[in-house]
Amino acid sequence: MTDDEMVSALRAKGWRIQPPIDPKTCKHPQARGSGSLSSDGASKSDGYCPDCGASWHQETAGDPNYQPLGLFY
């Protein structure tokens, strides 16, 4: 019996068959993460999805011309 025949037989008996979860098809509903944002707009974030095992890290650079306002001097 092939996989397709097995799926058809199980569906005929009322089973609900879904494709396996992988990082490409997962919508990451249980994703967890943390991040930070600095005053010049630079940011970092990390995340992990326990459902499919995907993890990610993202960084963006801030504005190189940023000048603090000097309100705290």
PDB file of N, CA, C and O in Angstrom:
ATOM      1  N   MET A   1       0.854  -1.175   0.000  1.00  0.00           N
ATOM      2  CA  MET A   1       0.000   0.000   0.000  1.00  0.00           C
ATOM      3  C   MET A   1       0.900   1.239   0.000  1.00  0.00           C
ATOM      4  O   MET A   1       1.810   1.355   0.821  1.00  0.00           O
ATOM      5  N   THR A   2       0.640   2.150  -0.918  1.00  0.00           N
ATOM      6  CA  THR A   2       1.423   3.386  -0.988  1.00  0.00           C
ATOM      7  C   THR A   2       0.912   4.376   0.055  1.00  0.00           C
ATOM      8  O   THR A   2      -0.141   4.174   0.661  1.00  0.00           O
ATOM      9  N   ASP A   3       1.661   5.428   0.249  1.00  0.00           N
ATOM     10  CA  ASP A   3       1.250   6.462   1.198  1.00  0.00           C
ATOM     11  C   ASP A   3      -0.080   7.090   0.776  1.00  0.00           C
ATOM     12  O   ASP A   3      -0.950   7.324   1.615  1.00  0.00           O
ATOM     13  N   ASP A   4      -0.237   7.361  -0.513  1.00  0.00           N
ATOM     14  CA  ASP A   4      -1.480   7.966  -0.994  1.00  0.00           C
ATOM     15  C   ASP A   4      -2.676   7.040  -0.778  1.00  0.00           C
ATOM     16  O   ASP A   4      -3.759   7.505  -0.422  1.00  0.00           O
ATOM     17  N   GLU A   5      -2.493   5.747  -0.987  1.00  0.00           N
ATOM     18  CA  GLU A   5      -3.570   4.789  -0.752  1.00  0.00           C
ATOM     19  C   GLU A   5      -3.922   4.710   0.726  1.00  0.00           C
ATOM     20  O   GLU A   5      -5.093   4.587   1.088  1.00  0.00           O
ATOM     21  N   MET A   6      -2.900   4.782   1.580  1.00  0.00           N
ATOM     22  CA  MET A   6      -3.136   4.754   3.026  1.00  0.00           C
ATOM     23  C   MET A   6      -3.909   6.000   3.462  1.00  0.00           C
ATOM     24  O   MET A   6      -4.843   5.901   4.258  1.00  0.00           O
ATOM     25  N   VAL A   7      -3.531   7.157   2.950  1.00  0.00           N
ATOM     26  CA  VAL A   7      -4.233   8.398   3.287  1.00  0.00           C
ATOM     27  C   VAL A   7      -5.683   8.314   2.832  1.00  0.00           C
ATOM     28  O   VAL A   7      -6.586   8.685   3.581  1.00  0.00           O
ATOM     29  N   SER A   8      -5.917   7.833   1.619  1.00  0.00           N
ATOM     30  CA  SER A   8      -7.288   7.700   1.102  1.00  0.00           C
ATOM     31  C   SER A   8      -8.111   6.743   1.957  1.00  0.00           C
ATOM     32  O   SER A   8      -9.273   7.025   2.249  1.00  0.00           O
ATOM     33  N   ALA A   9      -7.532   5.624   2.359  1.00  0.00           N
ATOM     34  CA  ALA A   9      -8.248   4.650   3.190  1.00  0.00           C
ATOM     35  C   ALA A   9      -8.578   5.235   4.556  1.00  0.00           C
ATOM     36  O   ALA A   9      -9.683   5.040   5.061  1.00  0.00           O
ATOM     37  N   LEU A  10      -7.634   5.950   5.160  1.00  0.00           N
ATOM     38  CA  LEU A  10      -7.885   6.555   6.474  1.00  0.00           C
ATOM     39  C   LEU A  10      -8.933   7.654   6.388  1.00  0.00           C
ATOM     40  O   LEU A  10      -9.789   7.759   7.266  1.00  0.00           O
ATOM     41  N   ARG A  11      -8.881   8.477   5.340  1.00  0.00           N
ATOM     42  CA  ARG A  11      -9.891   9.528   5.168  1.00  0.00           C
ATOM     43  C   ARG A  11     -11.276   8.918   4.956  1.00  0.00           C
ATOM     44  O   ARG A  11     -12.273   9.464   5.429  1.00  0.00           O
ATOM     45  N   ALA A  12     -11.342   7.789   4.247  1.00  0.00           N
ATOM     46  CA  ALA A  12     -12.621   7.119   4.028  1.00  0.00           C
ATOM     47  C   ALA A  12     -13.221   6.629   5.351  1.00  0.00           C
ATOM     48  O   ALA A  12     -14.441   6.521   5.478  1.00  0.00           O
ATOM     49  N   LYS A  13     -12.373   6.335   6.326  1.00  0.00           N
ATOM     50  CA  LYS A  13     -12.853   5.870   7.630  1.00  0.00           C
ATOM     51  C   LYS A  13     -13.100   7.024   8.597  1.00  0.00           C
ATOM     52  O   LYS A  13     -13.446   6.797   9.757  1.00  0.00           O
ATOM     53  N   GLY A  14     -12.923   8.280   8.120  1.00  0.00           N
ATOM     54  CA  GLY A  14     -13.221   9.432   8.963  1.00  0.00           C
ATOM     55  C   GLY A  14     -12.018  10.083   9.615  1.00  0.00           C
ATOM     56  O   GLY A  14     -12.177  11.046  10.366  1.00  0.00           O
ATOM     57  N   TRP A  15     -10.831   9.591   9.353  1.00  0.00           N
ATOM     58  CA  TRP A  15      -9.638  10.201   9.932  1.00  0.00           C
ATOM     59  C   TRP A  15      -9.349  11.515   9.228  1.00  0.00           C
ATOM     60  O   TRP A  15      -9.587  11.656   8.028  1.00  0.00           O
ATOM     61  N   ARG A  16      -8.836  12.473   9.983  1.00  0.00           N
ATOM     62  CA  ARG A  16      -8.412  13.746   9.406  1.00  0.00           C
ATOM     63  C   ARG A  16      -6.894  13.697   9.254  1.00  0.00           C
ATOM     64  O   ARG A  16      -6.169  13.670  10.248  1.00  0.00           O
ATOM     65  N   ILE A  17      -6.428  13.685   8.044  1.00  0.00           N
ATOM     66  CA  ILE A  17      -4.996  13.560   7.759  1.00  0.00           C
ATOM     67  C   ILE A  17      -4.461  14.924   7.333  1.00  0.00           C
ATOM     68  O   ILE A  17      -5.001  15.550   6.421  1.00  0.00           O
ATOM     69  N   GLN A  18      -3.406  15.377   7.990  1.00  0.00           N
ATOM     70  CA  GLN A  18      -2.784  16.650   7.658  1.00  0.00           C
ATOM     71  C   GLN A  18      -1.323  16.404   7.297  1.00  0.00           C
ATOM     72  O   GLN A  18      -0.707  15.452   7.775  1.00  0.00           O
ATOM     73  N   PRO A  19      -0.777  17.271   6.452  1.00  0.00           N
ATOM     74  CA  PRO A  19       0.646  17.136   6.126  1.00  0.00           C
ATOM     75  C   PRO A  19       1.498  17.425   7.369  1.00  0.00           C
ATOM     76  O   PRO A  19       1.054  18.141   8.267  1.00  0.00           O
ATOM     77  N   PRO A  20       2.706  16.880   7.428  1.00  0.00           N
ATOM     78  CA  PRO A  20       3.561  17.137   8.589  1.00  0.00           C
ATOM     79  C   PRO A  20       3.937  18.619   8.699  1.00  0.00           C
ATOM     80  O   PRO A  20       4.020  19.331   7.698  1.00  0.00           O
ATOM     81  N   ILE A  21       4.156  19.055   9.917  1.00  0.00           N
ATOM     82  CA  ILE A  21       4.553  20.440  10.151  1.00  0.00           C
ATOM     83  C   ILE A  21       6.049  20.567   9.907  1.00  0.00           C
ATOM     84  O   ILE A  21       6.841  19.797  10.450  1.00  0.00           O
ATOM     85  N   ASP A  22       6.431  21.534   9.095  1.00  0.00           N
ATOM     86  CA  ASP A  22       7.839  21.858   8.912  1.00  0.00           C
ATOM     87  C   ASP A  22       7.972  23.376   8.907  1.00  0.00           C
ATOM     88  O   ASP A  22       6.965  24.072   8.786  1.00  0.00           O
ATOM     89  N   PRO A  23       9.179  23.906   9.034  1.00  0.00           N
ATOM     90  CA  PRO A  23       9.354  25.354   9.126  1.00  0.00           C
ATOM     91  C   PRO A  23       8.794  26.136   7.935  1.00  0.00           C
ATOM     92  O   PRO A  23       8.443  27.307   8.085  1.00  0.00           O
ATOM     93  N   LYS A  24       8.705  25.511   6.752  1.00  0.00           N
ATOM     94  CA  LYS A  24       8.198  26.233   5.581  1.00  0.00           C
ATOM     95  C   LYS A  24       6.680  26.350   5.588  1.00  0.00           C
ATOM     96  O   LYS A  24       6.144  27.341   5.093  1.00  0.00           O
ATOM     97  N   THR A  25       5.972  25.363   6.139  1.00  0.00           N
ATOM     98  CA  THR A  25       4.515  25.387   6.130  1.00  0.00           C
ATOM     99  C   THR A  25       3.909  25.849   7.447  1.00  0.00           C
ATOM    100  O   THR A  25       2.726  26.185   7.490  1.00  0.00           O
ATOM    101  N   CYS A  26       4.683  25.874   8.509  1.00  0.00           N
ATOM    102  CA  CYS A  26       4.175  26.270   9.828  1.00  0.00           C
ATOM    103  C   CYS A  26       3.914  27.778   9.858  1.00  0.00           C
ATOM    104  O   CYS A  26       4.705  28.561   9.332  1.00  0.00           O
ATOM    105  N   LYS A  27       2.809  28.176  10.473  1.00  0.00           N
ATOM    106  CA  LYS A  27       2.491  29.594  10.624  1.00  0.00           C
ATOM    107  C   LYS A  27       2.992  30.142  11.961  1.00  0.00           C
ATOM    108  O   LYS A  27       2.745  31.306  12.278  1.00  0.00           O
ATOM    109  N   HIS A  28       3.677  29.339  12.733  1.00  0.00           N
ATOM    110  CA  HIS A  28       4.302  29.706  14.016  1.00  0.00           C
ATOM    111  C   HIS A  28       3.299  30.324  15.010  1.00  0.00           C
ATOM    112  O   HIS A  28       3.553  31.410  15.531  1.00  0.00           O
ATOM    113  N   PRO A  29       2.173  29.656  15.280  1.00  0.00           N
ATOM    114  CA  PRO A  29       1.194  30.239  16.199  1.00  0.00           C
ATOM    115  C   PRO A  29       1.672  30.278  17.646  1.00  0.00           C
ATOM    116  O   PRO A  29       1.168  31.078  18.434  1.00  0.00           O
ATOM    117  N   GLN A  30       2.625  29.439  18.012  1.00  0.00           N
ATOM    118  CA  GLN A  30       3.119  29.389  19.385  1.00  0.00           C
ATOM    119  C   GLN A  30       4.500  30.044  19.511  1.00  0.00           C
ATOM    120  O   GLN A  30       5.194  29.832  20.505  1.00  0.00           O
ATOM    121  N   ALA A  31       4.900  30.830  18.521  1.00  0.00           N
ATOM    122  CA  ALA A  31       6.250  31.410  18.494  1.00  0.00           C
ATOM    123  C   ALA A  31       6.504  32.265  19.735  1.00  0.00           C
ATOM    124  O   ALA A  31       5.626  32.968  20.236  1.00  0.00           O
ATOM    125  N   ARG A  32       7.734  32.171  20.199  1.00  0.00           N
ATOM    126  CA  ARG A  32       8.176  32.947  21.357  1.00  0.00           C
ATOM    127  C   ARG A  32       9.423  33.705  20.956  1.00  0.00           C
ATOM    128  O   ARG A  32      10.190  33.248  20.108  1.00  0.00           O
ATOM    129  N   GLY A  33       9.625  34.854  21.559  1.00  0.00           N
ATOM    130  CA  GLY A  33      10.819  35.606  21.200  1.00  0.00           C
ATOM    131  C   GLY A  33      11.034  36.808  22.090  1.00  0.00           C
ATOM    132  O   GLY A  33      10.246  37.101  22.989  1.00  0.00           O
ATOM    133  N   SER A  34      12.123  37.491  21.811  1.00  0.00           N
ATOM    134  CA  SER A  34      12.450  38.710  22.534  1.00  0.00           C
ATOM    135  C   SER A  34      13.177  39.641  21.581  1.00  0.00           C
ATOM    136  O   SER A  34      13.696  39.222  20.547  1.00  0.00           O
ATOM    137  N   GLY A  35      13.204  40.904  21.951  1.00  0.00           N
ATOM    138  CA  GLY A  35      13.875  41.865  21.097  1.00  0.00           C
ATOM    139  C   GLY A  35      14.139  43.156  21.825  1.00  0.00           C
ATOM    140  O   GLY A  35      13.700  43.361  22.956  1.00  0.00           O
ATOM    141  N   SER A  36      14.871  44.030  21.145  1.00  0.00           N
ATOM    142  CA  SER A  36      15.179  45.334  21.723  1.00  0.00           C
ATOM    143  C   SER A  36      15.218  46.375  20.608  1.00  0.00           C
ATOM    144  O   SER A  36      15.464  46.055  19.445  1.00  0.00           O
ATOM    145  N   LEU A  37      14.971  47.621  20.988  1.00  0.00           N
ATOM    146  CA  LEU A  37      14.984  48.742  20.066  1.00  0.00           C
ATOM    147  C   LEU A  37      15.739  49.878  20.721  1.00  0.00           C
ATOM    148  O   LEU A  37      15.438  50.246  21.856  1.00  0.00           O
ATOM    149  N   SER A  38      16.716  50.440  20.024  1.00  0.00           N
ATOM    150  CA  SER A  38      17.495  51.538  20.598  1.00  0.00           C
ATOM    151  C   SER A  38      16.958  52.877  20.095  1.00  0.00           C
ATOM    152  O   SER A  38      16.136  52.924  19.180  1.00  0.00           O
ATOM    153  N   SER A  39      17.426  53.946  20.694  1.00  0.00           N
ATOM    154  CA  SER A  39      16.915  55.268  20.351  1.00  0.00           C
ATOM    155  C   SER A  39      17.270  55.696  18.929  1.00  0.00           C
ATOM    156  O   SER A  39      16.586  56.552  18.368  1.00  0.00           O
ATOM    157  N   ASP A  40      18.313  55.130  18.333  1.00  0.00           N
ATOM    158  CA  ASP A  40      18.655  55.501  16.956  1.00  0.00           C
ATOM    159  C   ASP A  40      17.950  54.626  15.927  1.00  0.00           C
ATOM    160  O   ASP A  40      18.200  54.775  14.731  1.00  0.00           O
ATOM    161  N   GLY A  41      17.084  53.728  16.352  1.00  0.00           N
ATOM    162  CA  GLY A  41      16.312  52.893  15.446  1.00  0.00           C
ATOM    163  C   GLY A  41      16.893  51.518  15.210  1.00  0.00           C
ATOM    164  O   GLY A  41      16.274  50.715  14.513  1.00  0.00           O
ATOM    165  N   ALA A  42      18.061  51.210  15.763  1.00  0.00           N
ATOM    166  CA  ALA A  42      18.631  49.871  15.616  1.00  0.00           C
ATOM    167  C   ALA A  42      17.791  48.885  16.423  1.00  0.00           C
ATOM    168  O   ALA A  42      17.294  49.213  17.500  1.00  0.00           O
ATOM    169  N   SER A  43      17.640  47.675  15.889  1.00  0.00           N
ATOM    170  CA  SER A  43      16.844  46.685  16.601  1.00  0.00           C
ATOM    171  C   SER A  43      17.452  45.300  16.448  1.00  0.00           C
ATOM    172  O   SER A  43      18.177  45.023  15.493  1.00  0.00           O
ATOM    173  N   LYS A  44      17.139  44.431  17.416  1.00  0.00           N
ATOM    174  CA  LYS A  44      17.545  43.031  17.402  1.00  0.00           C
ATOM    175  C   LYS A  44      16.356  42.222  17.883  1.00  0.00           C
ATOM    176  O   LYS A  44      15.640  42.642  18.792  1.00  0.00           O
ATOM    177  N   SER A  45      16.143  41.057  17.272  1.00  0.00           N
ATOM    178  CA  SER A  45      15.099  40.172  17.758  1.00  0.00           C
ATOM    179  C   SER A  45      15.493  38.724  17.505  1.00  0.00           C
ATOM    180  O   SER A  45      16.163  38.404  16.523  1.00  0.00           O
ATOM    181  N   ASP A  46      15.061  37.862  18.414  1.00  0.00           N
ATOM    182  CA  ASP A  46      15.284  36.429  18.319  1.00  0.00           C
ATOM    183  C   ASP A  46      13.946  35.745  18.551  1.00  0.00           C
ATOM    184  O   ASP A  46      13.128  36.217  19.342  1.00  0.00           O
ATOM    185  N   GLY A  47      13.725  34.633  17.860  1.00  0.00           N
ATOM    186  CA  GLY A  47      12.473  33.918  18.038  1.00  0.00           C
ATOM    187  C   GLY A  47      12.653  32.426  17.865  1.00  0.00           C
ATOM    188  O   GLY A  47      13.634  31.962  17.283  1.00  0.00           O
ATOM    189  N   TYR A  48      11.678  31.677  18.386  1.00  0.00           N
ATOM    190  CA  TYR A  48      11.695  30.222  18.311  1.00  0.00           C
ATOM    191  C   TYR A  48      10.255  29.724  18.250  1.00  0.00           C
ATOM    192  O   TYR A  48       9.392  30.224  18.972  1.00  0.00           O
ATOM    193  N   CYS A  49       9.996  28.744  17.394  1.00  0.00           N
ATOM    194  CA  CYS A  49       8.680  28.111  17.304  1.00  0.00           C
ATOM    195  C   CYS A  49       8.793  26.679  17.829  1.00  0.00           C
ATOM    196  O   CYS A  49       9.478  25.862  17.215  1.00  0.00           O
ATOM    197  N   PRO A  50       8.143  26.354  18.945  1.00  0.00           N
ATOM    198  CA  PRO A  50       8.229  24.994  19.487  1.00  0.00           C
ATOM    199  C   PRO A  50       7.482  23.962  18.641  1.00  0.00           C
ATOM    200  O   PRO A  50       7.749  22.766  18.761  1.00  0.00           O
ATOM    201  N   ASP A  51       6.558  24.399  17.794  1.00  0.00           N
ATOM    202  CA  ASP A  51       5.799  23.458  16.966  1.00  0.00           C
ATOM    203  C   ASP A  51       6.658  22.815  15.883  1.00  0.00           C
ATOM    204  O   ASP A  51       6.595  21.604  15.674  1.00  0.00           O
ATOM    205  N   CYS A  52       7.468  23.633  15.189  1.00  0.00           N
ATOM    206  CA  CYS A  52       8.246  23.103  14.064  1.00  0.00           C
ATOM    207  C   CYS A  52       9.750  23.158  14.295  1.00  0.00           C
ATOM    208  O   CYS A  52      10.514  22.593  13.512  1.00  0.00           O
ATOM    209  N   GLY A  53      10.189  23.831  15.362  1.00  0.00           N
ATOM    210  CA  GLY A  53      11.614  23.906  15.664  1.00  0.00           C
ATOM    211  C   GLY A  53      12.349  25.029  14.967  1.00  0.00           C
ATOM    212  O   GLY A  53      13.572  25.119  15.073  1.00  0.00           O
ATOM    213  N   ALA A  54      11.638  25.890  14.255  1.00  0.00           N
ATOM    214  CA  ALA A  54      12.291  26.994  13.545  1.00  0.00           C
ATOM    215  C   ALA A  54      12.785  28.037  14.547  1.00  0.00           C
ATOM    216  O   ALA A  54      12.143  28.287  15.567  1.00  0.00           O
ATOM    217  N   SER A  55      13.922  28.633  14.243  1.00  0.00           N
ATOM    218  CA  SER A  55      14.419  29.744  15.051  1.00  0.00           C
ATOM    219  C   SER A  55      14.936  30.820  14.111  1.00  0.00           C
ATOM    220  O   SER A  55      15.308  30.536  12.972  1.00  0.00           O
ATOM    221  N   TRP A  56      14.957  32.051  14.592  1.00  0.00           N
ATOM    222  CA  TRP A  56      15.421  33.140  13.745  1.00  0.00           C
ATOM    223  C   TRP A  56      16.053  34.236  14.578  1.00  0.00           C
ATOM    224  O   TRP A  56      15.782  34.389  15.768  1.00  0.00           O
ATOM    225  N   HIS A  57      16.901  34.987  13.912  1.00  0.00           N
ATOM    226  CA  HIS A  57      17.586  36.130  14.511  1.00  0.00           C
ATOM    227  C   HIS A  57      17.559  37.229  13.462  1.00  0.00           C
ATOM    228  O   HIS A  57      17.861  36.985  12.294  1.00  0.00           O
ATOM    229  N   GLN A  58      17.201  38.424  13.870  1.00  0.00           N
ATOM    230  CA  GLN A  58      17.126  39.536  12.931  1.00  0.00           C
ATOM    231  C   GLN A  58      17.718  40.780  13.572  1.00  0.00           C
ATOM    232  O   GLN A  58      17.458  41.073  14.739  1.00  0.00           O
ATOM    233  N   GLU A  59      18.510  41.503  12.806  1.00  0.00           N
ATOM    234  CA  GLU A  59      19.079  42.769  13.266  1.00  0.00           C
ATOM    235  C   GLU A  59      18.900  43.819  12.179  1.00  0.00           C
ATOM    236  O   GLU A  59      19.027  43.526  10.990  1.00  0.00           O
ATOM    237  N   THR A  60      18.607  45.032  12.593  1.00  0.00           N
ATOM    238  CA  THR A  60      18.572  46.148  11.665  1.00  0.00           C
ATOM    239  C   THR A  60      19.467  47.253  12.212  1.00  0.00           C
ATOM    240  O   THR A  60      19.537  47.476  13.420  1.00  0.00           O
ATOM    241  N   ALA A  61      20.142  47.931  11.311  1.00  0.00           N
ATOM    242  CA  ALA A  61      21.043  49.012  11.712  1.00  0.00           C
ATOM    243  C   ALA A  61      20.247  50.274  12.007  1.00  0.00           C
ATOM    244  O   ALA A  61      19.161  50.485  11.467  1.00  0.00           O
ATOM    245  N   GLY A  62      20.794  51.085  12.851  1.00  0.00           N
ATOM    246  CA  GLY A  62      20.166  52.351  13.169  1.00  0.00           C
ATOM    247  C   GLY A  62      20.578  53.441  12.196  1.00  0.00           C
ATOM    248  O   GLY A  62      21.315  53.192  11.241  1.00  0.00           O
ATOM    249  N   ASP A  63      20.102  54.636  12.443  1.00  0.00           N
ATOM    250  CA  ASP A  63      20.420  55.788  11.615  1.00  0.00           C
ATOM    251  C   ASP A  63      21.839  56.251  11.939  1.00  0.00           C
ATOM    252  O   ASP A  63      22.101  56.649  13.074  1.00  0.00           O
ATOM    253  N   PRO A  64      22.768  56.212  10.970  1.00  0.00           N
ATOM    254  CA  PRO A  64      24.148  56.626  11.256  1.00  0.00           C
ATOM    255  C   PRO A  64      24.268  58.121  11.552  1.00  0.00           C
ATOM    256  O   PRO A  64      25.273  58.554  12.115  1.00  0.00           O
ATOM    257  N   ASN A  65      23.275  58.905  11.190  1.00  0.00           N
ATOM    258  CA  ASN A  65      23.319  60.358  11.426  1.00  0.00           C
ATOM    259  C   ASN A  65      22.546  60.775  12.668  1.00  0.00           C
ATOM    260  O   ASN A  65      22.294  61.963  12.874  1.00  0.00           O
ATOM    261  N   TYR A  66      22.173  59.818  13.490  1.00  0.00           N
ATOM    262  CA  TYR A  66      21.391  60.121  14.687  1.00  0.00           C
ATOM    263  C   TYR A  66      22.191  60.979  15.661  1.00  0.00           C
ATOM    264  O   TYR A  66      23.354  60.686  15.942  1.00  0.00           O
ATOM    265  N   GLN A  67      21.579  62.019  16.165  1.00  0.00           N
ATOM    266  CA  GLN A  67      22.194  62.888  17.174  1.00  0.00           C
ATOM    267  C   GLN A  67      21.240  62.951  18.367  1.00  0.00           C
ATOM    268  O   GLN A  67      20.072  63.304  18.197  1.00  0.00           O
ATOM    269  N   PRO A  68      21.713  62.617  19.567  1.00  0.00           N
ATOM    270  CA  PRO A  68      20.824  62.718  20.727  1.00  0.00           C
ATOM    271  C   PRO A  68      20.433  64.173  20.952  1.00  0.00           C
ATOM    272  O   PRO A  68      21.180  65.085  20.599  1.00  0.00           O
ATOM    273  N   LEU A  69      19.265  64.383  21.540  1.00  0.00           N
ATOM    274  CA  LEU A  69      18.757  65.725  21.761  1.00  0.00           C
ATOM    275  C   LEU A  69      19.497  66.473  22.854  1.00  0.00           C
ATOM    276  O   LEU A  69      19.454  67.703  22.884  1.00  0.00           O
ATOM    277  N   GLY A  70      20.159  65.788  23.733  1.00  0.00           N
ATOM    278  CA  GLY A  70      20.903  66.450  24.808  1.00  0.00           C
ATOM    279  C   GLY A  70      20.023  66.930  25.931  1.00  0.00           C
ATOM    280  O   GLY A  70      20.382  67.887  26.617  1.00  0.00           O
ATOM    281  N   LEU A  71      18.891  66.308  26.146  1.00  0.00           N
ATOM    282  CA  LEU A  71      17.988  66.730  27.203  1.00  0.00           C
ATOM    283  C   LEU A  71      18.459  66.339  28.592  1.00  0.00           C
ATOM    284  O   LEU A  71      17.975  66.886  29.583  1.00  0.00           O
ATOM    285  N   PHE A  72      19.395  65.403  28.684  1.00  0.00           N
ATOM    286  CA  PHE A  72      19.802  64.881  29.986  1.00  0.00           C
ATOM    287  C   PHE A  72      21.171  65.372  30.415  1.00  0.00           C
ATOM    288  O   PHE A  72      21.793  64.760  31.283  1.00  0.00           O
ATOM    289  N   TYR A  73      21.649  66.439  29.844  1.00  0.00           N
ATOM    290  CA  TYR A  73      22.985  66.956  30.208  1.00  0.00           C
ATOM    291  C   TYR A  73      22.886  68.024  31.233  1.00  0.00           C
ATOM    292  O   TYR A  73      23.904  68.571  31.656  1.00  0.00           O
TER     293      TYR A  73
END
